[in-house]
């Protein structure tokens, strides 16, 4: 099954994340299918980007978003 989740990047104590579509059997930072956006918890204000069309396409194909990715999708939908 495909999952929409965060892929950790950055250095120690300075993380940022890619929002990716990935096979749920892969490890957290392993190879992913497609990058959908980014999330930077160190940044103030709007700290995420997301291609909502790609995310909706993956969800329509049966992908399950993680709790954090689902909340980011919800924020993007409310902003439009």
MONORHU-V933691 format. One line per field, one symbol per residue. ss: DSSP state (H for helix, E for strand, - for the rest). psi: psi as a letter, one per 40 degrees, with the letter a starting at -180 (. if undefined). burial: # if it has 9 or more other C-alpha atoms within 8 Angstrom, else .. A space follows every 50 residues. Layout:
# MONORHU-V933691
ss = ???
psi = ???
burial = ???
This chain:
# MONORHU-V933691
ss = -EEEEEEEEEE--EEEEEEEEEE----------EEEEEE--------EEE -HHHHHHHHH---EE-HHHHHHHHHHHHH-
psi = ihihiihhaaahegiiihhihiheeiidfahidihdaihgeeiiahfiih gdddddddddeeihiiddddddddddddd.
burial = .#######......#########........#..######......##.# .#..#..##...#.##..##.##..#....
